[in-house]
Amino acid sequence: MSKREKAVQVTVDEQKQSDGTTVSALKIGDSTIGTVKPVEDRFEAQLTDGDVYRVKTVDEGVELLLRDYHLHRG
């Protein structure tokens, strides 16, 4: 028998830091699964376990965080 698909509510919270940069926090329900922040000319996607990945765009960072969530926790 196949599993039934379930809908998951994903939100992106943008937070302004004291140095003026905007950090996007990706949340599923009430738990944060990671953040995406600008670093020089690229972006850094950081998972809650501390792993950091360099990506070209915010969208690519969000996709990476979602992929990791579904692979390991979802």
CORHU-V671935 format. One record per residue. OMEGA is omega in degrees with one decimal (999 if undefined). D_FIRST is the distance of its C-alpha to the first C-alpha in Angstrom with 2 decimals. Layout:
omega=OMEGA d_first=D_FIRST
omega=OMEGA d_first=D_FIRST
//
This chain:
omega=-179.8 d_first=0.00
omega=177.9 d_first=3.77
omega=176.7 d_first=6.69
omega=177.9 d_first=9.30
omega=177.3 d_first=12.57
omega=-179.4 d_first=15.51
omega=-179.8 d_first=19.12
omega=179.1 d_first=21.54
omega=179.4 d_first=25.29
omega=177.6 d_first=27.30
omega=175.9 d_first=31.11
omega=179.2 d_first=33.93
omega=176.7 d_first=37.02
omega=-178.0 d_first=40.22
omega=178.2 d_first=42.83
omega=178.8 d_first=46.42
omega=-176.1 d_first=47.87
omega=179.2 d_first=51.55
omega=175.2 d_first=52.34
omega=179.7 d_first=51.17
omega=179.0 d_first=47.89
omega=179.4 d_first=44.72
omega=177.6 d_first=41.61
omega=178.4 d_first=38.18
omega=-179.0 d_first=35.87
omega=-176.4 d_first=32.16
omega=171.4 d_first=30.51
omega=-172.6 d_first=27.04
omega=178.4 d_first=27.75
omega=-176.5 d_first=30.83
omega=177.3 d_first=30.31
omega=-179.5 d_first=31.91
omega=178.0 d_first=29.94
omega=179.5 d_first=32.95
omega=174.3 d_first=36.04
omega=-179.4 d_first=37.54
omega=179.0 d_first=41.34
omega=174.9 d_first=43.99
omega=-176.7 d_first=45.89
omega=-177.4 d_first=48.78
omega=-179.5 d_first=47.56
omega=179.9 d_first=43.83
omega=176.0 d_first=41.22
omega=174.2 d_first=39.70
omega=-178.2 d_first=36.11
omega=177.4 d_first=36.00
omega=-179.5 d_first=32.98
omega=178.6 d_first=33.41
omega=174.9 d_first=33.53
omega=178.5 d_first=36.59
omega=-178.4 d_first=35.40
omega=179.1 d_first=37.37
omega=175.3 d_first=36.69
omega=-179.9 d_first=39.20
omega=-177.4 d_first=37.94
omega=-176.0 d_first=39.86
omega=176.4 d_first=38.66
omega=179.7 d_first=37.24
omega=178.2 d_first=34.23
omega=176.9 d_first=33.54
omega=178.5 d_first=33.83
omega=178.6 d_first=31.40
omega=179.4 d_first=28.81
omega=178.9 d_first=29.40
omega=178.7 d_first=28.98
omega=179.5 d_first=25.70
omega=178.7 d_first=24.36
omega=179.5 d_first=25.47
omega=-177.7 d_first=23.99
omega=-179.4 d_first=20.46
omega=-171.9 d_first=20.84
omega=-173.4 d_first=22.28
omega=-172.9 d_first=21.65
omega=999 d_first=18.94
//
